[in-house]
Amino acid sequence: MLTHLHISNYALIKKLDIDFAKGFSAITGETGAGKSIMIGALNLLAGQRADTKVLLEEADKCVIEATFDVSSYGLDKLFESLDLDYGGECVIRREISRSGKSRAFVNDSPVQLPVMREVASHLFDIHSQHQNLLLNDPSFLLGFVDAIAGNEKERDDYRHSYDEYLKAKRDRDNFVKNASKDSGEADYWRYQLNQINDAKLHDGEQEELEEELNVLTHAEEIKTGMYSINELFDSDDGGILSALKKQIGIASSLQQLFPQAGALCERIENAYLELKDVAYEVSGLADDVTFDQERMESVNARLDVIYSLQQKFHAATVADLLNLAEEISGKLSAIENFDEQKDLLEKQLAAAHAKAGNAAAALSDSRAAVFDSISKGIEAALHGLGMPNGEVKVVSRTKEELSPSGKDELSMLFTANKNRELQDAAQIASGGELARLMLAVKSIICRVRVLPTIIFDEIDTGVSGEIAAKMGDMMKEMGQRMQVLSITHLPQIAAKGTRQYKVYKQDDSGSTTTNIRLLDDGQRVDELAVMLSGNIITQAAIDNAKELLKNE
């Protein structure tokens, strides 16, 4: 629930700090005192867009901060999914600088507005007069019915199968579209494929040929170098190997006189064997390298083929050419097997559609199962709100096509009079009837949906007297399950509140600002008396105000 609200430099509010309690609280004040300003500030916390027009003093930033006790609302998973710190208290803050830049925070962590909206939607609900028109919004009615039906599993099953159906439809449509486009290029692709296939390429071929060409080009240079190395090891004048062999003999003869010479002898012998092996390999390599003009021309010709294909197809390697050939083969295969592939995709689409249709039917059944109880619940609430002949019926029209929410298009039919045909509620209900209808709907929603705070913004427009008192009773009853704040101009509703706050304007140093304060018992009597009789308070109004409070 909302425990504290801070507003500074917003509209006519210079600085405001107010604590709120659980249960039902009424917020009153004269017309124009600034009650709507508070709603505007809360709407900013709900993620509404803002600009510099909201600043009271352009030189300072605007800050709106609300503190909520969320210890008993099970929001830990929500906060975890949004990567936000979670505790028993949640603080959401919005700052608007003089440049118009807006920043949002949740528990002191900066967040984007969509995240703030998501968090705020689980903390409070502002119900204003225009929300009465939601009765004409099929998506609102669907959300209402689904909340009562508790059909999370059915909705999840349907959304999953609907997504699969959309994917199958995209796959089919894309295949048909691409195949139609590709068929016009089939001859060109075959020509390309033949060019690559005729070259009979194999992966790694280019590197092997380039290495061989390099050897052939420098054959004499390589052969001369190899002979030079071989001469070092074994020459007519005596090479390294002959010298080492001689030294092995000397070291061996010294072993009898100088035992340490044995280890040296062994090491020299190992070096001799290793160098002898190197000499043999050098000699072999030198014999293998020969200049072959015919082979060099053949290698060059083969590389010219590869380079030409790479340039033509913008490929960096032979592997790229082979991959391109495979890709073209796949496209040609798809064209050649168009009918077979299309039939397969059509079957997959039909199966996905059938599965989604079954899931939609199960979802529709879960909704239809609560239509009667919803209608009776709203009617019972309306009877308590002074509409004894009020009738309500939730009906559904089945859509021809699947939609993200299923195949149901809901509407609420209504009549306030006996023996009258039920018609669309949003079209025939008066302002006062709509207000009571929506209050009845909200009272039912709050029984199944855990929401810390609901704020009614003058939804009592169009009602008065006994009906207003009944609306107050309903808000008070709702306040037993959640925190209810009602901005009202009716004393009958204000008197029902456990607490009452007054919004007022104050002139100070040539400027006018808006403030709010909690009223004590005596101040509540005076405020209710003003609401009953105007600025001139009569004794009758005072007595009436006391009677209103006494009855509560």
ZAMARGU-4260 file (C-alpha; in steps of 0.2 Angstrom, whole numbers, plus 5000, padded with zeros to 4 digits):
<rodrens>
0) 5000/5000/5000 | 5005/5018/4998 | 5013/5024/5014 | 5021/5041/5009 | 5020/5053/4994
5) 5032/5067/4991 | 5030/5080/4978 | 5041/5095/4975 | 5041/5108/4961 | 5026/5101/4952
10) 5012/5112/4945 | 5006/5122/4960 | 5014/5111/4972 | 5030/5118/4979 | 5033/5104/4992
15) 5022/5091/4999 | 5024/5076/5010 | 5010/5066/5016 | 5008/5049/5024 | 4993/5037/5020
20) 4986/5023/5030 | 4978/5007/5025 | 4959/5005/5023 | 4948/5018/5014 | 4953/5036/5014
25) 4944/5051/5006 | 4952/5066/4998 | 4942/5081/4997 | 4944/5100/4993 | 4936/5114/4984
30) 4935/5113/4965 | 4951/5120/4958 | 4961/5117/4974 | 4972/5105/4965 | 4966/5087/4968
35) 4969/5083/4949 | 4987/5089/4952 | 4990/5075/4963 | 4983/5062/4951 | 4994/5070/4938
40) 5009/5067/4949 | 5004/5049/4952 | 5001/5047/4933 | 5020/5052/4931 | 5025/5038/4942
45) 5014/5026/4932 | 5025/5030/4917 | 5016/5044/4909 | 5026/5056/4898 | 5031/5073/4905
50) 5038/5090/4899 | 5044/5106/4907 | 5027/5113/4909 | 5025/5103/4925 | 5039/5113/4933
55) 5033/5126/4946 | 5050/5134/4946 | 5059/5132/4930 | 5076/5134/4939 | 5073/5118/4949
60) 5069/5100/4945 | 5053/5091/4949 | 5053/5076/4960 | 5039/5064/4963 | 5042/5049/4975
65) 5030/5037/4982 | 5034/5023/4995 | 5024/5007/4995 | 5023/4993/5008 | 5024/4978/4997
70) 5029/4965/5010 | 5013/4955/5008 | 5010/4956/4990 | 5022/4942/4983 | 5031/4954/4970
75) 5048/4946/4973 | 5047/4936/4956 | 5042/4952/4947 | 5057/4962/4954 | 5069/4947/4950
80) 5063/4947/4932 | 5066/4965/4930 | 5083/4964/4939 | 5078/4975/4953 | 5082/4975/4972
85) 5067/4968/4982 | 5062/4971/5000 | 5047/4974/5011 | 5047/4992/5004 | 5047/4999/4986
90) 5051/5017/4982 | 5047/5023/4965 | 5053/5041/4959 | 5052/5052/4944 | 5063/5067/4941
95) 5061/5080/4928 | 5075/5092/4925 | 5072/5110/4919 | 5078/5104/4902 | 5064/5092/4901
100) 5074/5077/4903 | 5065/5064/4914 | 5073/5050/4924 | 5064/5036/4933 | 5070/5026/4948
105) 5064/5010/4957 | 5072/5007/4974 | 5086/5020/4969 | 5090/5010/4953 | 5088/5020/4937
110) 5075/5011/4925 | 5067/5015/4908 | 5049/5020/4908 | 5042/5004/4902 | 5050/4996/4918
115) 5042/5009/4929 | 5025/5006/4921 | 5027/4988/4924 | 5031/4990/4942 | 5018/5004/4945
120) 5004/4993/4937 | 5007/4981/4951 | 5007/4994/4965 | 4992/5005/4961 | 4977/5008/4949
125) 4970/5025/4946 | 4952/5024/4941 | 4946/5041/4934 | 4930/5046/4925 | 4936/5041/4908
130) 4939/5024/4913 | 4920/5021/4914 | 4922/5020/4895 | 4933/5004/4897 | 4916/4994/4898
135) 4916/4997/4879 | 4934/4990/4877 | 4934/4972/4873 | 4952/4970/4879 | 4947/4977/4896
140) 4932/4965/4898 | 4944/4950/4893 | 4956/4955/4906 | 4942/4956/4919 | 4934/4940/4914
145) 4951/4931/4914 | 4955/4938/4931 | 4939/4930/4938 | 4941/4914/4928 | 4959/4912/4935
150) 4963/4904/4918 | 4982/4907/4918 | 4985/4889/4912 | 4973/4890/4897 | 4980/4907/4892
155) 4998/4901/4892 | 4993/4885/4882 | 4984/4896/4870 | 4998/4909/4868 | 5011/4895/4865
160) 5000/4886/4852 | 4995/4903/4844 | 5014/4908/4842 | 5017/4891/4834 | 5003/4894/4822
165) 5010/4911/4817 | 5027/4903/4815 | 5020/4890/4804 | 5010/4903/4794 | 5026/4914/4791
170) 5036/4898/4786 | 5023/4894/4773 | 5020/4912/4767 | 5039/4915/4766 | 5042/4899/4756
175) 5029/4902/4743 | 5035/4920/4741 | 5053/4916/4740 | 5049/4901/4728 | 5039/4912/4717
180) 5053/4925/4716 | 5067/4911/4715 | 5059/4902/4700 | 5063/4917/4689 | 5081/4915/4693
185) 5083/4896/4692 | 5091/4896/4675 | 5104/4909/4680 | 5108/4899/4696 | 5110/4883/4686
190) 5122/4892/4675 | 5132/4897/4691 | 5131/4880/4698 | 5138/4872/4683 | 5152/4884/4682
195) 5157/4880/4700 | 5154/4861/4698 | 5164/4860/4681 | 5179/4866/4690 | 5179/4851/4701
200) 5186/4860/4716 | 5191/4853/4733 | 5193/4862/4749 | 5212/4866/4752 | 5216/4865/4734
205) 5221/4883/4732 | 5233/4883/4746 | 5242/4867/4740 | 5243/4874/4722 | 5250/4891/4728
210) 5263/4882/4739 | 5268/4871/4724 | 5269/4886/4712 | 5281/4895/4724 | 5293/4880/4725
215) 5292/4878/4706 | 5296/4896/4703 | 5311/4896/4715 | 5317/4878/4711 | 5335/4883/4706
220) 5337/4895/4721 | 5330/4881/4733 | 5341/4867/4725 | 5357/4878/4726 | 5353/4882/4744
225) 5350/4864/4749 | 5367/4859/4740 | 5376/4872/4750 | 5369/4865/4766 | 5373/4847/4761
230) 5391/4853/4757 | 5393/4859/4774 | 5389/4842/4781 | 5399/4831/4769 | 5411/4838/4757
235) 5426/4831/4747 | 5437/4842/4758 | 5430/4835/4774 | 5413/4841/4782 | 5405/4842/4799
240) 5401/4824/4799 | 5419/4818/4796 | 5425/4830/4809 | 5413/4824/4822 | 5417/4806/4818
245) 5435/4809/4821 | 5431/4818/4838 | 5421/4803/4844 | 5436/4792/4842 | 5447/4804/4852
250) 5434/4805/4866 | 5432/4787/4866 | 5451/4784/4868 | 5451/4796/4883 | 5438/4786/4893
255) 5452/4775/4900 | 5462/4790/4906 | 5448/4802/4910 | 5431/4794/4914 | 5421/4811/4912
260) 5425/4810/4893 | 5413/4795/4892 | 5398/4807/4894 | 5405/4819/4881 | 5408/4805/4869
265) 5390/4800/4871 | 5384/4817/4868 | 5395/4820/4853 | 5389/4803/4846 | 5371/4809/4848
270) 5374/4825/4839 | 5383/4816/4825 | 5368/4804/4822 | 5356/4819/4822 | 5366/4829/4810
275) 5369/4814/4799 | 5350/4812/4798 | 5348/4830/4794 | 5361/4828/4780 | 5352/4814/4773
280) 5335/4823/4773 | 5343/4839/4765 | 5351/4828/4751 | 5334/4820/4748 | 5325/4837/4747
285) 5338/4844/4735 | 5335/4829/4724 | 5316/4831/4724 | 5316/4849/4719 | 5316/4851/4700
290) 5311/4864/4689 | 5296/4858/4678 | 5290/4871/4665 | 5275/4860/4660 | 5270/4857/4678
295) 5271/4876/4682 | 5260/4880/4667 | 5248/4867/4673 | 5247/4874/4691 | 5246/4892/4685
300) 5231/4887/4673 | 5222/4879/4688 | 5225/4894/4699 | 5218/4905/4685 | 5202/4895/4685
305) 5201/4897/4704 | 5205/4915/4705 | 5193/4919/4691 | 5178/4910/4700 | 5183/4919/4716
310) 5182/4936/4707 | 5166/4932/4698 | 5157/4926/4714 | 5165/4938/4726 | 5172/4923/4736
315) 5188/4923/4746 | 5192/4905/4747 | 5188/4888/4738 | 5178/4884/4753 | 5167/4899/4750
320) 5164/4894/4732 | 5159/4876/4738 | 5147/4884/4751 | 5139/4894/4737 | 5137/4879/4726
325) 5128/4870/4741 | 5117/4885/4744 | 5112/4886/4725 | 5109/4868/4725 | 5097/4870/4740
330) 5088/4884/4731 | 5086/4874/4715 | 5081/4858/4725 | 5067/4869/4734 | 5061/4875/4717
335) 5061/4857/4709 | 5052/4850/4725 | 5040/4866/4727 | 5024/4856/4727 | 5030/4843/4739
340) 5038/4856/4751 | 5022/4867/4750 | 5011/4852/4754 | 5022/4848/4769 | 5021/4866/4775
345) 5002/4867/4772 | 5000/4851/4783 | 5011/4859/4797 | 5001/4875/4796 | 4984/4865/4797
350) 4990/4855/4812 | 4996/4871/4821 | 4980/4880/4817 | 4970/4865/4824 | 4980/4864/4839
355) 4978/4883/4842 | 4959/4881/4838 | 4958/4868/4852 | 4967/4879/4864 | 4956/4894/4860
360) 4941/4883/4863 | 4947/4878/4880 | 4951/4896/4884 | 4933/4901/4878 | 4926/4887/4889
365) 4935/4894/4904 | 4928/4911/4901 | 4911/4906/4898 | 4911/4896/4914 | 4911/4912/4924
370) 4900/4923/4914 | 4885/4919/4925 | 4894/4922/4941 | 4901/4938/4935 | 4884/4944/4929
375) 4876/4940/4946 | 4890/4947/4956 | 4889/4964/4947 | 4870/4964/4948 | 4871/4961/4967
380) 4883/4976/4968 | 4872/4986/4958 | 4857/4982/4969 | 4867/4988/4984 | 4871/5004/4974
385) 4853/5009/4972 | 4849/5000/4956 | 4837/4986/4961 | 4831/4982/4944 | 4849/4982/4936
390) 4853/4968/4925 | 4869/4963/4918 | 4875/4950/4905 | 4892/4946/4899 | 4891/4939/4881
395) 4904/4933/4869 | 4904/4933/4850 | 4916/4921/4842 | 4928/4928/4830 | 4931/4920/4813
400) 4950/4921/4815 | 4962/4917/4829 | 4969/4933/4838 | 4982/4935/4851 | 4968/4934/4865
405) 4959/4919/4857 | 4942/4919/4847 | 4931/4929/4860 | 4925/4946/4858 | 4916/4951/4874
410) 4903/4964/4878 | 4893/4968/4893 | 4875/4971/4891 | 4865/4981/4904 | 4848/4988/4908
415) 4844/4998/4924 | 4825/4995/4922 | 4814/4980/4923 | 4807/4972/4908 | 4819/4981/4896
420) 4830/4974/4883 | 4848/4973/4888 | 4860/4983/4877 | 4878/4987/4876 | 4882/4995/4893
425) 4894/5009/4887 | 4881/5015/4874 | 4865/5016/4885 | 4871/5019/4903 | 4870/5036/4910
430) 4886/5044/4918 | 4880/5039/4935 | 4875/5022/4930 | 4892/5019/4922 | 4901/5025/4937
435) 4891/5012/4948 | 4894/4999/4935 | 4913/5002/4935 | 4913/5003/4954 | 4904/4986/4954
440) 4917/4979/4942 | 4932/4985/4952 | 4925/4979/4968 | 4924/4961/4960 | 4941/4963/4953
445) 4949/4967/4969 | 4943/4951/4977 | 4953/4941/4965 | 4968/4952/4960 | 4980/4957/4973
450) 4983/4976/4971 | 4990/4986/4985 | 4981/5002/4981 | 4967/5009/4971 | 4963/5027/4968
455) 4946/5033/4963 | 4947/5050/4955 | 4929/5058/4956 | 4921/5042/4949 | 4905/5048/4959
460) 4901/5061/4946 | 4882/5060/4942 | 4877/5052/4958 | 4872/5060/4975 | 4863/5057/4991
465) 4859/5039/4996 | 4867/5032/4980 | 4883/5041/4985 | 4882/5034/5002 | 4880/5016/4995
470) 4896/5019/4984 | 4905/5025/4999 | 4900/5009/5008 | 4907/4999/4994 | 4923/5008/4994
475) 4924/5005/5013 | 4921/4987/5010 | 4935/4986/4997 | 4946/4995/5009 | 4945/4979/5020
480) 4955/4970/5007 | 4966/4984/5000 | 4970/5002/5002 | 4957/5013/4994 | 4959/5032/4991
485) 4945/5041/4984 | 4945/5059/4978 | 4927/5065/4980 | 4916/5080/4980 | 4902/5071/4989
490) 4901/5072/5008 | 4891/5055/5009 | 4907/5046/5002 | 4920/5056/5011 | 4911/5052/5028
495) 4914/5034/5025 | 4933/5035/5025 | 4943/5030/5040 | 4953/5045/5036 | 4950/5061/5027
500) 4963/5072/5018 | 4960/5090/5012 | 4968/5097/4997 | 4969/5116/4998 | 4977/5131/4990
505) 4988/5143/5000 | 4993/5161/4995 | 5011/5165/5000 | 5023/5179/4995 | 5013/5183/4980
510) 5011/5165/4974 | 4998/5151/4975 | 5003/5134/4980 | 4993/5118/4983 | 4994/5108/4999
515) 4986/5093/5007 | 4984/5089/5026 | 4976/5075/5036 | 4960/5081/5045 | 4957/5078/5063
520) 4939/5074/5069 | 4934/5092/5072 | 4941/5097/5055 | 4932/5083/5047 | 4916/5090/5054
525) 4919/5107/5047 | 4925/5100/5030 | 4910/5090/5028 | 4899/5104/5033 | 4907/5115/5019
530) 4903/5101/5007 | 4885/5100/5012 | 4881/5119/5013 | 4895/5129/5005 | 4907/5142/5013
535) 4893/5148/5025 | 4893/5134/5037 | 4876/5132/5046 | 4872/5123/5062 | 4861/5111/5052
540) 4876/5107/5041 | 4887/5104/5056 | 4874/5093/5064 | 4872/5084/5047 | 4890/5081/5046
545) 4891/5074/5063 | 4877/5063/5059 | 4886/5057/5044 | 4902/5053/5054 | 4892/5045/5068
550) 4883/5033/5056 | 4900/5027/5051
</rodrens>
